[in-house]
């Protein structure tokens, strides 16, 4: 079975980071792969992954 990936683009504000970390923790417990990062970093990773 392939592991599902959740991409979470975050901004640098603390109020968003807290809730995303709680969400990521719960998703990891349910066997998801989590990638947290800035929107630009995630887009770069997705472009690189397609090649």
C-alpha positions in Angstrom: 0.0 0.0 0.0 1.3 3.4 -1.0 1.8 6.0 1.8 -0.4 9.1 1.1 1.3 12.5 1.4 -0.2 15.7 2.7 1.5 18.9 1.7 0.9 21.8 4.1 2.0 25.2 3.0 2.4 27.5 6.0 3.2 31.1 6.5 5.5 32.3 9.2 2.8 33.4 11.6 2.6 31.5 14.9 -1.2 31.2 15.0 -1.1 29.1 11.8 1.8 27.0 12.8 0.3 25.7 16.0 -2.8 24.2 14.4 -0.9 22.8 11.5 1.5 21.0 13.9 -1.5 19.5 15.7 -3.0 18.4 12.4 0.3 17.0 11.2 0.7 15.0 14.5 -2.7 13.4 14.1 -2.0 12.6 10.4 1.3 11.0 11.2 -0.5 8.7 13.8 -2.8 7.6 10.9 0.2 6.7 8.7 0.4 9.8 6.4 3.5 11.4 5.2 3.5 15.1 6.0 5.5 17.9 4.2 5.5 21.3 6.0 7.0 24.3 4.3 6.6 27.6 2.6 4.4 27.7 -0.5 7.5 28.3 -2.7 9.4 25.4 -1.2 6.5 23.0 -1.7 6.0 24.1 -5.3 9.7 23.7 -6.0 9.6 20.2 -4.5 6.5 19.2 -6.6 8.2 20.5 -9.8 11.4 18.5 -8.9 9.3 15.4 -8.1 7.6 15.5 -11.5 10.9 15.3 -13.4 
